Amino acid sequence: MIRESRWLPVTIVALAFAALGLPDGALGVAWPSVRRDFGLPVSGFGVLIIIMMGGHLLASVGSGPAAARVGPARLLLWANLAFTASAFAFAFAPGWWALMLAGLLAGAAGGLIDAGLNAYAAARFSPGVVTSLHACFGAGATLGPLLMGRLLEQGRSWRGGYGVIAGALVATTVLLALRRRALDENGEADRASDRAATALPSVPRLAETLRHPGVWLGAVLFCLYTGLEATPGRWAYSLLAEARGMAPERAAVAAAAYWGSMSVGRASWGLAARWLAPRVVLRACLACAPLGALLVWTGAAGPLAVAGFVILGLCFAPVFPLLTALTADRVGAEHAGHAIGLQVAAASLGGGALPGGIGLVARHTGLEVLGPFLFVTALVTLALYRVVERRASLAVRSRRSP
């Protein structure tokens, strides 16, 4: 249970997660218009995603040492300033080269925010609260495509959509600037309370964490899973509107439904966390995900395909936050801080490489490759999670034994 004094940090983190999701959800809907304006091939989206992934990956790896040096609040403030600048850069990009630079900046800033928020939340809040906070990311990612789709339906430019998003990011950055002490003070209070209750294990060097086999296995899982989660959000609109002929406004709603179901699912799982064991939830959700992928694969442009995206969103909802919250169980509390930064870096690699790779493959095979890719990847992710889960259970029993 969260003490009343902690509600302000929770609120700040929740709003930061929502702001992080806004451009993430909007990009997939904006891309067909961007592609037409700049005369780009379908595979250009894959190139942009990979560039963003590169920035995200490098920033995520360095987020842990950076947060330790300047503090989480100051790091989040600087990262949000850069993230806001990237949204303005998207809105005013004069050409493809400028868009790629904006994507690199967005990826790097997003990587710092993503890793920083996850490490901060995992260290201070329960798995249920962490899952609910991730619902805020889903809320932002749901609003993004709805906003962009609405503006495009009215005949406005995608640039206007990014201008609105940039304005929302300005508001979030101002909030962080005014209230950043709440995050630092909360962290100092937590550390003082922990020291009074028990002696904390010493934090190992990054090199020691890298020698832990559970860290690498977890990183592979995050890489694969996040690529699986990111791919429908990036490509749902293009698949339905361009490949299957669905009306653009309906396709935008379908893309938003994926993110919306993920947001609703995360909020629901967060409320149910006190009754359901996290590992049971993870097993059930990953086992049901292939069904949603199968509906996307076989559902053409009808309601079955949309239902498939909704099922995927619900199934994916608790996976990332619960995997993050259980990091200490897999690698030990002393390695958890470094491990979370590495997991977010691996997640950025998968979240860029897999949907980006789909764009490159689709140039030769068409966007219908999305369905079978989702189905097979969901099965492989389930199998890998079971391996990670068994290893984590053995590790927990080993640490508890005298």
DRENSE-196324 format. One record per residue (C-alpha): residue number from 1; residue in three letters; z, y, x. Coordinates in nm, 2 decimals. Each point is the difference from the previous one (the first is absolute). Layout:
# residues N
<NUM, 'ala', <Z, Y, X>>
...
# end
This chain:
# residues 402
<1, 'met', <0.00, 0.00, 0.00>>
<2, 'ile', <-0.09, 0.34, 0.13>>
<3, 'arg', <0.27, 0.26, 0.03>>
<4, 'glu', <-0.06, 0.32, -0.19>>
<5, 'ser', <-0.03, 0.19, 0.33>>
<6, 'arg', <-0.30, -0.21, 0.09>>
<7, 'trp', <-0.21, 0.10, -0.30>>
<8, 'leu', <-0.16, 0.30, 0.17>>
<9, 'pro', <-0.13, -0.20, 0.29>>
<10, 'val', <-0.13, -0.26, -0.24>>
<11, 'thr', <-0.18, 0.27, -0.20>>
<12, 'ile', <-0.16, 0.15, 0.31>>
<13, 'val', <-0.12, -0.34, 0.12>>
<14, 'ala', <-0.13, -0.08, -0.35>>
<15, 'leu', <-0.21, 0.32, -0.01>>
<16, 'ala', <-0.12, -0.05, 0.35>>
<17, 'phe', <-0.12, -0.35, -0.09>>
<18, 'ala', <-0.18, 0.14, -0.31>>
<19, 'ala', <-0.18, 0.27, 0.21>>
<20, 'leu', <-0.11, -0.27, 0.25>>
<21, 'gly', <-0.16, -0.19, -0.28>>
<22, 'leu', <-0.20, 0.28, -0.15>>
<23, 'pro', <-0.30, 0.02, 0.24>>
<24, 'asp', <0.02, -0.38, 0.06>>
<25, 'gly', <-0.09, -0.07, -0.36>>
<26, 'ala', <-0.25, 0.29, -0.04>>
<27, 'leu', <-0.22, -0.09, 0.30>>
<28, 'gly', <-0.16, -0.31, -0.16>>
<29, 'val', <-0.11, 0.20, -0.31>>
<30, 'ala', <-0.12, 0.29, 0.21>>
<31, 'trp', <-0.21, -0.21, 0.24>>
<32, 'pro', <-0.32, -0.05, -0.21>>
<33, 'ser', <-0.02, 0.38, -0.04>>
<34, 'val', <0.08, 0.06, 0.37>>
<35, 'arg', <-0.27, -0.26, 0.09>>
<36, 'arg', <-0.26, 0.17, -0.21>>
<37, 'asp', <0.09, 0.35, 0.13>>
<38, 'phe', <-0.03, -0.10, 0.37>>
<39, 'gly', <-0.28, -0.26, -0.04>>
<40, 'leu', <0.21, -0.29, 0.13>>
<41, 'pro', <-0.04, -0.38, -0.05>>
<42, 'val', <0.26, -0.21, -0.18>>
<43, 'ser', <0.13, -0.12, 0.34>>
<44, 'gly', <0.10, 0.36, 0.09>>
<45, 'phe', <0.31, -0.05, -0.21>>
<46, 'gly', <0.09, -0.30, 0.22>>
<47, 'val', <-0.04, 0.22, 0.31>>
<48, 'leu', <0.22, 0.27, -0.15>>
<49, 'ile', <0.27, -0.25, -0.09>>
<50, 'ile', <0.00, -0.15, 0.35>>
<51, 'ile', <0.03, 0.35, 0.15>>
<52, 'met', <0.30, 0.08, -0.22>>
<53, 'met', <0.14, -0.34, 0.09>>
<54, 'gly', <-0.02, 0.08, 0.37>>
<55, 'gly', <0.20, 0.32, -0.04>>
<56, 'his', <0.25, -0.17, -0.23>>
<57, 'leu', <0.04, -0.29, 0.25>>
<58, 'leu', <0.07, 0.22, 0.30>>
<59, 'ala', <0.24, 0.23, -0.18>>
<60, 'ser', <0.19, -0.29, -0.16>>
<61, 'val', <0.07, -0.16, 0.34>>
<62, 'gly', <0.15, 0.32, 0.13>>
<63, 'ser', <0.20, 0.09, -0.31>>
<64, 'gly', <0.32, -0.18, 0.10>>
<65, 'pro', <0.04, 0.18, 0.34>>
<66, 'ala', <-0.11, 0.33, -0.16>>
<67, 'ala', <0.26, -0.03, -0.28>>
<68, 'ala', <0.27, -0.09, 0.26>>
<69, 'arg', <-0.09, 0.31, 0.20>>
<70, 'val', <-0.04, 0.27, -0.26>>
<71, 'gly', <0.17, -0.15, -0.31>>
<72, 'pro', <-0.16, -0.14, -0.31>>
<73, 'ala', <0.00, 0.32, -0.20>>
<74, 'arg', <-0.17, 0.21, 0.26>>
<75, 'leu', <-0.26, -0.28, 0.07>>
<76, 'leu', <-0.07, -0.02, -0.38>>
<77, 'leu', <-0.04, 0.38, -0.02>>
<78, 'trp', <-0.25, 0.02, 0.29>>
<79, 'ala', <-0.19, -0.31, -0.13>>
<80, 'asn', <-0.02, 0.16, -0.35>>
<81, 'leu', <-0.14, 0.32, 0.15>>
<82, 'ala', <-0.27, -0.20, 0.17>>
<83, 'phe', <-0.07, -0.21, -0.32>>
<84, 'thr', <-0.04, 0.32, -0.20>>
<85, 'ala', <-0.24, 0.14, 0.26>>
<86, 'ser', <-0.21, -0.32, -0.02>>
<87, 'ala', <-0.03, 0.04, -0.38>>
<88, 'phe', <-0.13, 0.36, 0.05>>
<89, 'ala', <-0.23, -0.13, 0.27>>
<90, 'phe', <-0.15, -0.25, -0.25>>
<91, 'ala', <-0.04, 0.27, -0.26>>
<92, 'phe', <-0.19, 0.23, 0.24>>
<93, 'ala', <-0.18, -0.26, 0.22>>
<94, 'pro', <-0.35, 0.14, 0.07>>
<95, 'gly', <-0.14, -0.34, 0.10>>
<96, 'trp', <0.06, -0.36, 0.09>>
<97, 'trp', <0.14, 0.07, 0.34>>
<98, 'ala', <0.26, 0.23, -0.14>>
<99, 'leu', <0.09, -0.25, -0.27>>
<100, 'met', <0.06, -0.26, 0.27>>
<101, 'leu', <0.23, 0.24, 0.19>>
<102, 'ala', <0.19, 0.07, -0.32>>
<103, 'gly', <0.03, -0.38, -0.05>>
<104, 'leu', <0.14, -0.05, 0.35>>
<105, 'leu', <0.26, 0.28, -0.06>>
<106, 'ala', <0.09, -0.14, -0.35>>
<107, 'gly', <0.04, -0.35, 0.15>>
<108, 'ala', <0.23, 0.12, 0.28>>
<109, 'ala', <0.21, 0.22, -0.22>>
<110, 'gly', <0.02, -0.27, -0.27>>
<111, 'gly', <0.11, -0.26, 0.26>>
<112, 'leu', <0.29, 0.22, 0.11>>
<113, 'ile', <0.10, 0.06, -0.36>>
<114, 'asp', <-0.04, -0.36, -0.10>>
<115, 'ala', <0.19, -0.15, 0.29>>
<116, 'gly', <0.27, 0.27, -0.01>>
<117, 'leu', <0.06, -0.03, -0.37>>
<118, 'asn', <0.02, -0.38, 0.01>>
<119, 'ala', <0.23, -0.01, 0.30>>
<120, 'tyr', <0.23, 0.26, -0.16>>
<121, 'ala', <0.01, -0.18, -0.34>>
<122, 'ala', <0.04, -0.35, 0.14>>
<123, 'ala', <0.30, 0.11, 0.21>>
<124, 'arg', <0.18, 0.19, -0.28>>
<125, 'phe', <-0.09, -0.14, -0.34>>
<126, 'ser', <0.01, -0.34, -0.17>>
<127, 'pro', <-0.32, -0.21, -0.06>>
<128, 'gly', <0.00, 0.10, -0.36>>
<129, 'val', <0.00, 0.37, 0.09>>
<130, 'val', <-0.26, -0.05, 0.27>>
<131, 'thr', <-0.23, -0.17, -0.26>>
<132, 'ser', <0.06, 0.29, -0.25>>
<133, 'leu', <-0.08, 0.25, 0.27>>
<134, 'his', <-0.33, -0.17, 0.07>>
<135, 'ala', <-0.07, 0.03, -0.38>>
<136, 'cys', <-0.03, 0.37, 0.07>>
<137, 'phe', <-0.28, -0.06, 0.25>>
<138, 'gly', <-0.17, -0.19, -0.28>>
<139, 'ala', <0.05, 0.29, -0.24>>
<140, 'gly', <-0.17, 0.23, 0.24>>
<141, 'ala', <-0.28, -0.25, 0.07>>
<142, 'thr', <-0.05, -0.03, -0.38>>
<143, 'leu', <-0.01, 0.37, -0.06>>
<144, 'gly', <-0.25, 0.05, 0.29>>
<145, 'pro', <-0.30, -0.19, -0.15>>
<146, 'leu', <0.07, 0.13, -0.35>>
<147, 'leu', <0.00, 0.36, 0.13>>
<148, 'met', <-0.31, -0.06, 0.20>>
<149, 'gly', <-0.18, -0.19, -0.28>>
<150, 'arg', <0.08, 0.28, -0.25>>
<151, 'leu', <-0.13, 0.27, 0.22>>
<152, 'leu', <-0.32, -0.19, 0.08>>
<153, 'glu', <-0.05, -0.07, -0.38>>
<154, 'gln', <0.02, 0.37, -0.06>>
<155, 'gly', <-0.28, 0.05, 0.25>>
<156, 'arg', <0.22, 0.15, 0.27>>
<157, 'ser', <-0.02, -0.09, 0.37>>
<158, 'trp', <0.22, -0.25, 0.18>>
<159, 'arg', <0.10, 0.29, 0.22>>
<160, 'gly', <0.19, 0.15, -0.28>>
<161, 'gly', <0.19, -0.32, -0.04>>
<162, 'tyr', <0.11, 0.01, 0.36>>
<163, 'gly', <0.10, 0.36, -0.04>>
<164, 'val', <0.23, -0.09, -0.29>>
<165, 'ile', <0.15, -0.28, 0.22>>
<166, 'ala', <0.05, 0.24, 0.29>>
<167, 'gly', <0.19, 0.23, -0.23>>
<168, 'ala', <0.23, -0.28, -0.10>>
<169, 'leu', <0.06, -0.09, 0.36>>
<170, 'val', <0.09, 0.36, 0.08>>
<171, 'ala', <0.27, -0.02, -0.27>>
<172, 'thr', <0.14, -0.32, 0.15>>
<173, 'thr', <0.00, 0.15, 0.35>>
<174, 'val', <0.18, 0.31, -0.12>>
<175, 'leu', <0.27, -0.23, -0.16>>
<176, 'leu', <0.04, -0.18, 0.33>>
<177, 'ala', <0.03, 0.32, 0.19>>
<178, 'leu', <0.27, 0.13, -0.24>>
<179, 'arg', <0.20, -0.33, -0.04>>
<180, 'arg', <-0.06, -0.19, 0.33>>
<181, 'arg', <0.37, 0.03, 0.09>>
<182, 'ala', <0.08, -0.24, -0.29>>
<183, 'leu', <-0.19, -0.28, 0.18>>
<184, 'asp', <0.16, 0.06, 0.34>>
<185, 'glu', <0.35, 0.05, -0.14>>
<186, 'asn', <-0.03, -0.31, -0.21>>
<187, 'gly', <-0.10, -0.20, 0.31>>
<188, 'glu', <0.29, 0.14, 0.20>>
<189, 'ala', <0.24, -0.08, -0.28>>
<190, 'asp', <-0.13, -0.36, -0.02>>
<191, 'arg', <0.03, -0.05, 0.37>>
<192, 'ala', <0.36, 0.13, 0.01>>
<193, 'ser', <0.09, -0.22, -0.30>>
<194, 'asp', <-0.16, -0.30, 0.17>>
<195, 'arg', <0.19, 0.06, 0.33>>
<196, 'ala', <0.32, 0.02, -0.19>>
<197, 'ala', <-0.07, -0.33, -0.18>>
<198, 'thr', <-0.13, -0.21, 0.28>>
<199, 'ala', <-0.15, 0.02, 0.34>>
<200, 'leu', <-0.37, 0.04, -0.01>>
<201, 'pro', <-0.22, -0.22, 0.22>>
<202, 'ser', <-0.16, 0.18, 0.28>>
<203, 'val', <-0.36, 0.10, -0.06>>
<204, 'pro', <-0.23, -0.20, 0.24>>
<205, 'arg', <-0.29, 0.14, 0.18>>
<206, 'leu', <-0.34, -0.03, -0.16>>
<207, 'ala', <-0.10, -0.25, 0.27>>
<208, 'glu', <0.28, -0.23, -0.11>>
<209, 'thr', <-0.11, 0.02, -0.36>>
<210, 'leu', <-0.35, -0.08, 0.09>>
<211, 'arg', <0.12, -0.33, 0.15>>
<212, 'his', <0.14, -0.11, -0.33>>
<213, 'pro', <-0.24, -0.25, -0.16>>
<214, 'gly', <0.10, 0.09, -0.35>>
<215, 'val', <-0.11, 0.36, 0.06>>
<216, 'trp', <-0.36, -0.11, 0.07>>
<217, 'leu', <-0.01, -0.24, -0.29>>
<218, 'gly', <0.12, 0.27, -0.23>>
<219, 'ala', <-0.25, 0.24, 0.14>>
<220, 'val', <-0.29, -0.24, -0.08>>
<221, 'leu', <0.13, -0.04, -0.35>>
<222, 'phe', <0.02, 0.38, -0.05>>
<223, 'cys', <-0.35, 0.04, 0.14>>
<224, 'leu', <-0.15, -0.26, -0.23>>
<225, 'tyr', <0.19, 0.09, -0.31>>
<226, 'thr', <-0.05, 0.38, 0.03>>
<227, 'gly', <-0.37, -0.05, 0.04>>
<228, 'leu', <0.00, -0.21, -0.32>>
<229, 'glu', <0.20, 0.27, -0.19>>
<230, 'ala', <-0.21, 0.29, 0.13>>
<231, 'thr', <-0.34, -0.16, -0.07>>
<232, 'pro', <0.00, 0.02, -0.39>>
<233, 'gly', <0.12, 0.36, 0.01>>
<234, 'arg', <-0.28, 0.10, 0.23>>
<235, 'trp', <-0.28, -0.19, -0.16>>
<236, 'ala', <0.08, -0.05, -0.37>>
<237, 'tyr', <-0.19, 0.31, -0.11>>
<238, 'ser', <-0.31, -0.07, 0.20>>
<239, 'leu', <-0.01, -0.36, -0.10>>
<240, 'leu', <0.03, 0.08, -0.38>>
<241, 'ala', <-0.21, 0.32, -0.01>>
<242, 'glu', <-0.27, -0.06, 0.26>>
<243, 'ala', <-0.03, -0.38, 0.02>>
<244, 'arg', <0.08, -0.10, -0.36>>
<245, 'gly', <-0.12, 0.31, -0.19>>
<246, 'met', <0.33, 0.10, -0.17>>
<247, 'ala', <0.01, 0.36, -0.12>>
<248, 'pro', <0.15, 0.22, 0.28>>
<249, 'glu', <0.29, 0.13, -0.21>>
<250, 'arg', <0.09, -0.36, -0.10>>
<251, 'ala', <-0.02, -0.11, 0.36>>
<252, 'ala', <0.23, 0.28, 0.11>>
<253, 'val', <0.25, -0.11, -0.27>>
<254, 'ala', <-0.03, -0.36, 0.12>>
<255, 'ala', <0.07, 0.10, 0.36>>
<256, 'ala', <0.30, 0.21, -0.11>>
<257, 'ala', <0.12, -0.31, -0.21>>
<258, 'tyr', <0.03, -0.20, 0.33>>
<259, 'trp', <0.22, 0.27, 0.15>>
<260, 'gly', <0.18, 0.06, -0.33>>
<261, 'ser', <0.09, -0.37, -0.05>>
<262, 'met', <0.13, -0.01, 0.36>>
<263, 'ser', <0.22, 0.31, -0.07>>
<264, 'val', <0.13, -0.15, -0.32>>
<265, 'gly', <0.06, -0.33, 0.17>>
<266, 'arg', <0.19, 0.15, 0.28>>
<267, 'ala', <0.22, 0.20, -0.24>>
<268, 'ser', <0.07, -0.32, -0.20>>
<269, 'trp', <0.07, -0.21, 0.30>>
<270, 'gly', <0.23, 0.26, 0.13>>
<271, 'leu', <0.20, -0.01, -0.32>>
<272, 'ala', <0.00, -0.38, 0.00>>
<273, 'ala', <0.11, -0.03, 0.36>>
<274, 'arg', <0.36, -0.06, -0.09>>
<275, 'trp', <-0.09, -0.32, -0.19>>
<276, 'leu', <-0.29, -0.14, 0.20>>
<277, 'ala', <0.01, -0.11, 0.36>>
<278, 'pro', <-0.26, 0.18, 0.21>>
<279, 'arg', <-0.14, -0.32, 0.15>>
<280, 'val', <-0.05, -0.15, -0.35>>
<281, 'val', <-0.18, 0.32, -0.11>>
<282, 'leu', <-0.23, -0.01, 0.31>>
<283, 'arg', <-0.09, -0.36, -0.05>>
<284, 'ala', <-0.08, 0.05, -0.37>>
<285, 'cys', <-0.21, 0.31, 0.05>>
<286, 'leu', <-0.20, -0.13, 0.29>>
<287, 'ala', <-0.06, -0.33, -0.19>>
<288, 'cys', <-0.14, 0.19, -0.30>>
<289, 'ala', <-0.22, 0.24, 0.19>>
<290, 'pro', <-0.30, -0.24, 0.04>>
<291, 'leu', <-0.03, -0.01, -0.38>>
<292, 'gly', <-0.06, 0.38, -0.01>>
<293, 'ala', <-0.25, -0.03, 0.28>>
<294, 'leu', <-0.18, -0.28, -0.19>>
<295, 'leu', <-0.04, 0.23, -0.31>>
<296, 'val', <-0.13, 0.28, 0.22>>
<297, 'trp', <-0.25, -0.25, 0.15>>
<298, 'thr', <-0.13, -0.14, -0.34>>
<299, 'gly', <0.07, 0.29, -0.24>>
<300, 'ala', <-0.32, 0.20, 0.03>>
<301, 'ala', <0.05, 0.35, -0.13>>
<302, 'gly', <0.21, -0.10, -0.30>>
<303, 'pro', <0.37, 0.00, -0.08>>
<304, 'leu', <0.06, -0.32, 0.20>>
<305, 'ala', <-0.08, 0.18, 0.32>>
<306, 'val', <0.22, 0.29, -0.09>>
<307, 'ala', <0.28, -0.25, -0.09>>
<308, 'gly', <-0.05, -0.16, 0.34>>
<309, 'phe', <0.06, 0.33, 0.17>>
<310, 'val', <0.31, 0.05, -0.21>>
<311, 'ile', <0.14, -0.34, 0.08>>
<312, 'leu', <-0.06, 0.06, 0.37>>
<313, 'gly', <0.19, 0.33, -0.02>>
<314, 'leu', <0.29, -0.17, -0.18>>
<315, 'cys', <0.01, -0.28, 0.25>>
<316, 'phe', <-0.03, 0.22, 0.31>>
<317, 'ala', <0.26, 0.25, -0.13>>
<318, 'pro', <0.32, -0.13, 0.17>>
<319, 'val', <-0.16, -0.17, 0.30>>
<320, 'phe', <-0.01, 0.28, 0.26>>
<321, 'pro', <0.34, 0.15, -0.08>>
<322, 'leu', <0.17, -0.34, -0.02>>
<323, 'leu', <-0.15, -0.12, 0.33>>
<324, 'thr', <0.11, 0.33, 0.16>>
<325, 'ala', <0.35, -0.03, -0.15>>
<326, 'leu', <0.04, -0.36, 0.13>>
<327, 'thr', <-0.11, 0.09, 0.36>>
<328, 'ala', <0.35, -0.03, 0.13>>
<329, 'asp', <0.03, -0.36, -0.14>>
<330, 'arg', <-0.32, -0.10, 0.19>>
<331, 'val', <0.08, 0.16, 0.34>>
<332, 'gly', <0.36, 0.11, 0.00>>
<333, 'ala', <0.15, 0.34, -0.07>>
<334, 'glu', <-0.02, 0.11, 0.36>>
<335, 'his', <-0.38, -0.04, 0.01>>
<336, 'ala', <-0.07, 0.12, -0.36>>
<337, 'gly', <-0.07, 0.37, 0.09>>
<338, 'his', <-0.27, -0.08, 0.26>>
<339, 'ala', <-0.13, -0.29, -0.21>>
<340, 'ile', <-0.06, 0.23, -0.30>>
<341, 'gly', <-0.21, 0.24, 0.21>>
<342, 'leu', <-0.20, -0.29, 0.13>>
<343, 'gln', <-0.04, -0.14, -0.35>>
<344, 'val', <-0.13, 0.33, -0.14>>
<345, 'ala', <-0.24, 0.02, 0.30>>
<346, 'ala', <-0.12, -0.35, -0.08>>
<347, 'ala', <-0.03, 0.09, -0.37>>
<348, 'ser', <-0.21, 0.30, 0.09>>
<349, 'leu', <-0.23, -0.22, 0.21>>
<350, 'gly', <-0.04, -0.24, -0.30>>
<351, 'gly', <-0.02, 0.28, -0.25>>
<352, 'gly', <-0.29, 0.15, 0.19>>
<353, 'ala', <-0.18, -0.29, 0.15>>
<354, 'leu', <-0.02, -0.22, -0.31>>
<355, 'pro', <-0.13, 0.25, -0.26>>
<356, 'gly', <-0.20, 0.16, 0.28>>
<357, 'gly', <-0.15, -0.33, 0.08>>
<358, 'ile', <-0.09, -0.05, -0.36>>
<359, 'gly', <-0.21, 0.31, 0.01>>
<360, 'leu', <-0.19, -0.12, 0.31>>
<361, 'val', <-0.06, -0.34, -0.15>>
<362, 'ala', <-0.10, 0.15, -0.34>>
<363, 'arg', <-0.28, 0.19, 0.17>>
<364, 'his', <-0.17, -0.34, 0.04>>
<365, 'thr', <0.14, -0.21, -0.29>>
<366, 'gly', <0.09, 0.25, -0.27>>
<367, 'leu', <0.34, 0.09, -0.14>>
<368, 'glu', <0.03, -0.33, -0.19>>
<369, 'val', <0.15, -0.14, 0.33>>
<370, 'leu', <0.33, 0.17, -0.11>>
<371, 'gly', <0.09, -0.27, -0.25>>
<372, 'pro', <-0.01, -0.30, 0.22>>
<373, 'phe', <0.15, 0.19, 0.29>>
<374, 'leu', <0.31, 0.09, -0.22>>
<375, 'phe', <0.03, -0.36, -0.12>>
<376, 'val', <-0.01, -0.17, 0.34>>
<377, 'thr', <0.22, 0.27, 0.17>>
<378, 'ala', <0.26, -0.03, -0.27>>
<379, 'leu', <0.02, -0.38, 0.06>>
<380, 'val', <0.03, 0.04, 0.37>>
<381, 'thr', <0.27, 0.27, -0.04>>
<382, 'leu', <0.20, -0.23, -0.22>>
<383, 'ala', <-0.01, -0.28, 0.26>>
<384, 'leu', <0.10, 0.24, 0.28>>
<385, 'tyr', <0.29, 0.14, -0.20>>
<386, 'arg', <0.14, -0.35, -0.05>>
<387, 'val', <-0.01, -0.06, 0.37>>
<388, 'val', <0.18, 0.33, 0.07>>
<389, 'glu', <0.25, -0.07, -0.28>>
<390, 'arg', <0.10, -0.34, 0.14>>
<391, 'arg', <0.04, 0.15, 0.35>>
<392, 'ala', <0.21, 0.28, -0.13>>
<393, 'ser', <0.23, -0.24, -0.19>>
<394, 'leu', <0.05, -0.20, 0.32>>
<395, 'ala', <0.07, 0.32, 0.20>>
<396, 'val', <0.26, 0.12, -0.25>>
<397, 'arg', <0.18, -0.33, 0.00>>
<398, 'ser', <0.00, 0.00, 0.38>>
<399, 'arg', <0.15, 0.34, 0.02>>
<400, 'arg', <0.28, -0.09, -0.25>>
<401, 'ser', <0.09, -0.32, 0.18>>
<402, 'pro', <0.29, 0.03, 0.25>>
# end
